Amino acid sequence: MKPCKKMNLYLFNPDHDMALGNNSAYYQAPASALKMANDLSWLPAWVVPDADSFVALPSTGRIEEWVQTLPVCPRVEWGCLTDGWSRCREIHPWGWNRALVHRLKEQGVADALLPGDILLEERRFLASRLRAVELLSELADAPGRCGVSRACRSLEEINEELKPSYEGCPTPRKLLKAPWSGSGKGLRRLDSGKLEEPVANWCSRILSAQGAVVVEPYYQKVADFAMEFYADGAGKVSFQGYSLFNTDANGAYKGNFLKSDARIVAALSGYVPAALLTEVQQELCVRLAAMLGQSYVGYLGVDMMVCAFEQAPFYRLHPCVEINLRMNMGMVAHQLYTRWLSPRSEGIFRIDCFKTPSDLQEDHRRQEKAHPPVVKDGRMESGYLSLTPIGEGTCYRAALWAIPLSGKL
């Protein structure tokens, strides 16, 4: 009898940041987050190693039939969450939190496969926006850079930071942030510089629940991007690549441009010197290693901005807007480009949410007809590809569009 082959199990839990904010083992994700996790559960399959990988799905349904229709497809195993425990070597979620550990224990997962309370608390501490405040203070004070961020622990401190006293601040507008929240969540923008009652009440709730509110200038942003890293858990952090992305008006992630690192740097160097990007990248490898130590193993991303100013230098680099201490969409996009796009193509990676399943199905058919996939040597040269299955009840979709460098879709 052959021994059971051990697998690395991957699962997608996009409510991770909200679970960190709640910090309870009994946290219940909102229906929208559960729906997103269900609809996009196949997404990790595109970025995990082909060998010895098992992707956990809420249900397998018609997944095999769907996989057979794909023009390109990962060679991974998949099944329901409970299918892989007996032969699981390691579990790799989007991010670890108390609620996930509690849920997995209830489903019979052995303690040896799960992080303990001390490690969970260390990782939550490291994932706070307060760490980004600290890191920014070490990075921003250099030529060609910008960024001011304050952690306030009372309404009085917040009101003091709202005064127009930041040296070099280009705007009286401010952005308030909760220490832990989901993408585009936990943010309040102030245009007046005054703490009106609704925002003051929000601040009081955040101060009570999380102990602080971060106050920052609202910069004039011209480009969103990130640097992606990997921490090995032994004190070393290595640079993995760039992520060029866009957000909506509320700061929530919308999608990535799939480009080579060289072309992303070329685009950004129209605003800031390429040498400055390299300099910050090297500094971050050192500073992140010191910050994380042996408390974190896995991918992480540091969100950045290019900001416009009225005085020279007219464009400056904000080197640390957020630290995403988990797997993140920027890393997904980087690996999609590296693994699945032709070197003769670029692309777009996007997460979409439709009001109804019929709206998604209609758009899916339209995209398939308008942009049929063209594949060469196992990579997309052009066309549309839904990275997650479109079913009768699906409202969320992860998809990419490949575009030849020499032409259009």
C-alpha positions as CSV (number, residue, x, y, z in Angstrom):
1,M,0.0,0.0,0.0
2,K,1.4,3.4,-1.1
3,P,1.9,6.0,1.7
4,C,-0.4,8.9,1.5
5,K,1.2,11.9,-0.3
6,K,1.4,15.0,1.9
7,M,0.0,18.2,0.4
8,N,0.1,21.9,1.1
9,L,-3.5,23.1,1.5
10,Y,-4.5,26.6,0.3
11,L,-7.7,28.4,1.1
12,F,-9.0,31.9,0.4
13,N,-10.4,33.9,3.3
14,P,-10.8,37.5,2.2
15,D,-12.4,38.5,5.5
16,H,-9.0,38.2,7.1
17,D,-8.4,41.9,7.8
18,M,-11.9,42.3,9.3
19,A,-11.3,39.3,11.5
20,L,-8.1,40.8,12.8
21,G,-10.0,44.0,13.7
22,N,-12.6,42.0,15.6
23,N,-10.0,39.7,17.1
24,S,-12.5,37.2,18.4
25,A,-12.5,33.5,17.8
26,Y,-16.2,33.7,17.3
27,Y,-16.1,36.5,14.7
28,Q,-18.7,36.0,11.9
29,A,-17.9,37.5,8.5
30,P,-20.5,39.6,6.8
31,A,-22.5,37.9,4.0
32,S,-20.7,39.9,1.3
33,A,-17.3,38.6,2.5
34,L,-18.6,35.0,2.7
35,K,-20.0,35.3,-0.8
36,M,-16.7,36.6,-2.1
37,A,-14.8,33.8,-0.4
38,N,-17.2,31.2,-1.9
39,D,-17.2,32.6,-5.4
40,L,-13.5,33.2,-5.6
41,S,-12.3,30.1,-3.7
42,W,-10.5,28.7,-6.8
43,L,-8.3,31.8,-7.2
44,P,-5.3,30.5,-5.2
45,A,-4.9,27.6,-7.7
46,W,-3.4,30.1,-10.2
47,V,-0.5,31.1,-8.0
48,V,0.4,28.0,-6.0
49,P,3.0,25.5,-7.1
50,D,1.6,22.8,-9.4
51,A,3.1,20.0,-7.4
52,D,1.7,18.9,-4.0
53,S,-0.9,21.6,-3.8
54,F,-4.5,21.2,-2.7
55,V,-7.0,24.0,-3.1
56,A,-9.9,23.9,-0.6
57,L,-13.3,24.8,-2.0
58,P,-16.6,25.3,-0.2
59,S,-18.2,22.8,-2.6
60,T,-16.9,21.0,-5.7
61,G,-20.1,21.1,-7.7
62,R,-19.4,21.3,-11.4
63,I,-15.7,22.3,-10.9
64,E,-14.3,19.4,-12.9
65,E,-16.6,20.2,-15.8
66,W,-15.5,23.9,-15.7
67,V,-11.8,23.1,-15.4
68,Q,-12.0,21.0,-18.6
69,T,-13.2,24.1,-20.5
70,L,-10.3,26.3,-19.6
71,P,-7.7,27.1,-22.3
72,V,-5.0,27.0,-19.6
73,C,-5.3,25.5,-16.2
74,P,-3.3,24.9,-13.0
75,R,-2.4,21.3,-12.3
76,V,-3.5,21.1,-8.7
77,E,-5.8,18.9,-6.6
78,W,-9.0,20.3,-5.1
79,G,-11.8,19.3,-2.9
80,C,-14.0,20.4,0.0
81,L,-12.2,21.7,3.1
82,T,-12.5,18.4,4.9
83,D,-11.1,16.4,2.1
84,G,-7.4,17.4,2.6
85,W,-6.8,17.3,6.4
86,S,-5.6,13.7,6.7
87,R,-2.8,14.3,4.2
88,C,-2.1,17.9,4.8
89,R,1.5,19.0,5.4
90,E,0.9,22.7,5.9
91,I,-2.1,25.0,5.6
92,H,-1.7,28.3,3.7
93,P,-4.7,30.6,4.1
94,W,-4.9,34.2,2.7
95,G,-4.1,35.2,6.3
96,W,-4.2,33.6,9.8
97,N,-6.5,35.0,12.5
98,R,-8.3,33.7,15.6
99,A,-11.6,33.1,13.9
100,L,-10.1,31.0,11.2
101,V,-8.2,28.9,13.7
102,H,-11.3,28.3,15.7
103,R,-13.3,27.3,12.6
104,L,-10.6,24.9,11.5
105,K,-10.4,23.3,14.9
106,E,-14.2,22.8,14.9
107,Q,-13.7,20.9,11.6
108,G,-11.2,18.6,13.1
109,V,-7.9,20.1,12.1
110,A,-5.0,19.0,14.3
111,D,-3.4,21.7,16.5
112,A,0.0,20.9,15.0
113,L,-1.2,22.4,11.7
114,L,-2.4,25.7,13.3
115,P,-0.6,28.7,14.8
116,G,-0.9,29.1,18.6
117,D,-2.3,32.0,20.5
118,I,1.1,33.7,21.0
119,L,2.0,33.6,17.3
120,L,-1.5,34.8,16.3
121,E,-1.2,37.8,18.6
122,E,2.3,38.6,17.3
123,R,1.1,38.5,13.7
124,R,-1.9,40.7,14.5
125,F,0.4,43.2,16.2
126,L,2.6,43.3,13.1
127,A,-0.4,43.6,10.7
128,S,-1.7,46.8,12.4
129,R,-1.5,50.1,10.5
130,L,0.4,51.4,13.5
131,R,3.4,49.4,12.2
132,A,3.1,51.3,8.9
133,V,3.2,54.5,10.8
134,E,6.4,53.4,12.4
135,L,8.0,52.2,9.2
136,L,7.0,55.4,7.3
137,S,8.8,57.5,10.0
138,E,12.0,55.6,9.1
139,L,11.6,55.9,5.3
140,A,10.0,59.3,4.5
141,D,12.6,61.8,5.6
142,A,14.8,61.6,2.5
143,P,15.1,63.5,-0.8
144,G,12.3,62.7,-3.3
145,R,10.1,61.1,-0.6
146,C,7.0,62.2,1.3
147,G,4.6,60.9,3.9
148,V,3.4,61.9,7.4
149,S,1.3,59.7,9.6
150,R,0.4,60.0,13.3
151,A,-1.1,57.5,15.7
152,C,-3.6,59.3,17.9
153,R,-5.0,57.7,21.1
154,S,-7.7,60.3,22.1
155,L,-10.1,62.7,20.4
156,E,-7.9,65.5,21.8
157,E,-4.9,64.2,19.9
158,I,-6.9,63.7,16.7
159,N,-8.2,67.3,16.9
160,E,-4.6,68.5,17.4
161,E,-3.4,66.6,14.3
162,L,-6.2,68.0,12.2
163,K,-4.7,71.5,12.5
164,P,-2.8,72.6,9.3
165,S,0.6,72.3,10.9
166,Y,2.3,69.5,8.9
167,E,5.4,70.8,7.3
168,G,5.3,70.4,3.6
169,C,1.7,69.0,3.6
170,P,0.2,69.8,0.2
171,T,-3.5,69.9,1.4
172,P,-5.6,70.7,4.5
173,R,-7.6,67.5,3.8
174,K,-7.0,64.6,6.1
175,L,-7.5,60.8,6.1
176,L,-8.4,58.9,9.2
177,K,-7.7,55.2,9.5
178,A,-8.6,52.4,11.9
179,P,-5.6,50.3,12.9
180,W,-7.2,47.1,11.5
181,S,-9.8,47.0,8.7
182,G,-10.5,45.5,5.3
183,S,-9.4,46.9,1.9
184,G,-11.0,50.4,1.5
185,K,-12.7,50.0,4.9
186,G,-12.0,51.7,8.2
187,L,-11.2,55.0,6.4
188,R,-12.8,58.4,6.9
189,R,-11.8,61.4,4.7
190,L,-12.1,64.9,6.1
191,D,-12.2,67.9,3.7
192,S,-12.9,70.6,6.3
193,G,-10.2,69.9,8.8
194,K,-12.9,69.7,11.5
195,L,-14.0,66.7,13.5
196,E,-17.8,66.8,12.8
197,E,-20.1,64.7,15.0
198,P,-20.5,61.7,12.7
199,V,-16.8,61.3,12.3
200,A,-16.1,62.0,15.9
201,N,-18.5,59.2,16.9
202,W,-16.7,56.9,14.5
203,C,-13.4,57.9,16.0
204,S,-14.7,57.2,19.5
205,R,-15.8,53.7,18.5
206,I,-12.4,52.9,16.9
207,L,-10.5,54.3,19.9
208,S,-12.6,52.2,22.2
209,A,-12.3,49.0,20.1
210,Q,-8.8,49.3,18.7
211,G,-7.0,51.9,20.9
212,A,-5.9,54.4,18.2
213,V,-6.8,56.3,15.1
214,V,-4.2,57.0,12.4
215,V,-4.3,60.6,11.0
216,E,-2.6,61.4,7.6
217,P,-2.7,64.1,5.0
218,Y,-4.8,63.3,2.0
219,Y,-2.2,63.5,-0.8
220,Q,-2.8,64.2,-4.5
221,K,-2.1,60.7,-5.8
222,V,-1.1,60.1,-9.4
223,A,-0.2,56.4,-9.2
224,D,-0.9,53.4,-6.9
225,F,1.7,50.7,-6.7
226,A,3.3,48.2,-4.3
227,M,6.5,46.3,-3.7
228,E,6.0,42.6,-2.9
229,F,8.2,40.7,-0.6
230,Y,8.6,37.2,1.0
231,A,9.6,36.7,4.6
232,D,11.2,33.3,5.3
233,G,10.6,33.3,9.1
234,A,14.3,33.2,9.8
235,G,15.0,36.9,9.7
236,K,15.3,37.4,5.9
237,V,13.0,39.3,3.7
238,S,13.5,39.2,-0.1
239,F,12.0,41.4,-2.9
240,Q,9.6,39.5,-5.2
241,G,8.4,42.2,-7.7
242,Y,6.2,45.2,-8.3
243,S,2.4,45.5,-8.4
244,L,0.8,48.4,-10.3
245,F,-2.9,48.7,-9.4
246,N,-5.9,51.0,-9.2
247,T,-8.5,51.7,-6.5
248,D,-12.0,53.2,-6.4
249,A,-12.9,56.6,-4.8
250,N,-13.1,54.9,-1.4
251,G,-9.6,53.4,-1.7
252,A,-10.9,49.8,-2.2
253,Y,-8.9,47.6,-4.6
254,K,-10.2,47.3,-8.1
255,G,-7.5,45.6,-10.2
256,N,-4.0,45.3,-11.4
257,F,-2.1,46.0,-14.6
258,L,-0.2,42.8,-15.6
259,K,3.2,44.0,-16.7
260,S,6.8,43.1,-16.3
261,D,8.7,44.7,-13.4
262,A,10.9,46.5,-16.0
263,R,7.8,48.1,-17.6
264,I,6.3,49.0,-14.3
265,V,9.5,50.7,-13.2
266,A,9.6,52.5,-16.6
267,A,6.1,53.8,-16.1
268,L,6.9,55.0,-12.5
269,S,10.2,56.6,-13.5
270,G,8.3,59.1,-15.5
271,Y,7.5,60.6,-12.1
272,V,10.3,59.5,-9.8
273,P,13.9,58.3,-10.5
274,A,14.3,54.5,-10.9
275,A,17.2,54.7,-8.6
276,L,14.9,56.0,-5.8
277,L,12.7,52.9,-6.2
278,T,15.7,50.6,-5.9
279,E,16.9,52.5,-2.9
280,V,13.6,52.1,-1.1
281,Q,13.3,48.5,-2.1
282,Q,16.7,47.7,-0.5
283,E,15.9,49.7,2.6
284,L,12.6,47.8,3.0
285,C,14.3,44.4,2.8
286,V,16.4,45.4,5.8
287,R,13.8,47.2,7.9
288,L,11.0,44.6,7.3
289,A,13.4,41.8,8.3
290,A,14.1,43.7,11.6
291,M,10.4,44.3,12.2
292,L,9.2,40.8,11.4
293,G,12.0,38.7,12.8
294,Q,10.9,35.1,13.1
295,S,7.2,35.9,13.7
296,Y,6.0,35.8,10.1
297,V,6.5,33.4,7.2
298,G,4.9,34.3,3.8
299,Y,4.2,37.0,1.3
300,L,3.6,40.6,2.1
301,G,3.1,43.8,0.2
302,V,4.0,47.4,0.9
303,D,1.5,49.8,-0.8
304,M,3.0,53.0,-2.1
305,M,2.0,56.2,-4.0
306,V,3.4,58.7,-6.3
307,C,2.1,62.1,-5.1
308,A,1.9,65.5,-6.9
309,F,3.2,68.7,-5.2
310,E,3.0,72.4,-6.2
311,Q,6.7,72.9,-5.4
312,A,9.7,71.0,-6.7
313,P,10.2,68.1,-6.7
314,F,6.7,68.1,-8.2
315,Y,6.4,64.3,-7.9
316,R,7.5,62.4,-4.8
317,L,7.4,58.9,-3.6
318,H,5.3,57.9,-0.6
319,P,7.1,54.8,0.5
320,C,4.7,53.2,2.9
321,V,0.9,53.8,2.7
322,E,0.0,50.3,4.0
323,I,1.7,47.0,4.9
324,N,-0.4,44.0,3.8
325,L,1.0,41.3,6.0
326,R,-0.7,38.4,4.1
327,M,-1.1,37.1,0.6
328,N,-2.5,39.9,-1.4
329,M,-3.9,40.7,-4.8
330,G,-0.7,42.5,-5.9
331,M,1.3,39.2,-5.4
332,V,-1.5,37.3,-7.2
333,A,-1.2,39.7,-10.2
334,H,2.6,39.4,-10.2
335,Q,2.5,35.7,-10.4
336,L,-0.3,35.7,-12.9
337,Y,1.9,37.7,-15.2
338,T,5.0,35.6,-14.5
339,R,3.2,32.2,-14.9
340,W,0.3,32.6,-17.3
341,L,0.9,35.5,-19.7
342,S,3.0,35.4,-22.8
343,P,6.2,37.5,-22.7
344,R,4.8,39.2,-25.8
345,S,1.7,40.4,-23.9
346,E,0.5,42.5,-21.0
347,G,-2.8,42.4,-19.3
348,I,-5.4,43.4,-16.8
349,F,-6.4,41.5,-13.7
350,R,-9.6,42.5,-12.0
351,I,-12.1,41.5,-9.3
352,D,-15.7,42.4,-10.2
353,C,-18.9,42.2,-8.2
354,F,-22.2,42.0,-10.1
355,K,-25.6,42.8,-8.6
356,T,-27.1,39.5,-9.8
357,P,-25.8,36.2,-11.1
358,S,-27.6,36.8,-14.4
359,D,-25.7,40.1,-14.9
360,L,-22.4,38.2,-14.4
361,Q,-23.4,35.4,-16.7
362,E,-24.4,37.9,-19.4
363,D,-21.1,39.8,-19.1
364,H,-19.1,36.5,-19.1
365,R,-20.7,35.5,-22.4
366,R,-20.1,38.9,-23.8
367,Q,-16.4,38.9,-22.8
368,E,-15.9,35.3,-24.2
369,K,-17.4,36.4,-27.5
370,A,-15.6,39.7,-27.8
371,H,-12.2,38.5,-26.5
372,P,-11.7,34.8,-27.3
373,P,-8.5,33.4,-25.7
374,V,-5.4,32.8,-27.7
375,V,-2.9,30.5,-26.1
376,K,0.6,29.6,-27.1
377,D,3.0,27.4,-25.2
378,G,0.6,27.3,-22.3
379,R,0.4,31.0,-21.9
380,M,-2.2,33.6,-22.7
381,E,-1.3,35.8,-25.7
382,S,-4.6,37.6,-25.9
383,G,-8.2,37.4,-24.8
384,Y,-10.4,37.0,-21.7
385,L,-10.1,34.3,-19.1
386,S,-12.3,34.0,-16.0
387,L,-10.0,32.6,-13.3
388,T,-13.0,31.5,-11.1
389,P,-16.0,29.5,-12.1
390,I,-19.2,31.2,-13.2
391,G,-22.2,29.4,-11.8
392,E,-25.9,29.9,-11.4
393,G,-25.4,31.8,-8.1
394,T,-22.1,33.5,-8.7
395,C,-21.8,37.3,-8.2
396,Y,-18.0,37.7,-7.8
397,R,-15.5,37.1,-10.6
398,A,-11.7,37.2,-10.8
399,A,-10.6,37.5,-14.4
400,L,-7.7,38.6,-16.7
401,W,-7.5,40.1,-20.1
402,A,-4.3,39.5,-22.1
403,I,-3.3,42.1,-24.6
404,P,-0.5,41.7,-27.1
405,L,2.3,44.3,-26.8
406,S,2.0,44.9,-30.5
407,G,-1.7,45.5,-30.6
408,K,-5.1,45.6,-28.9
409,L,-7.6,43.1,-27.5
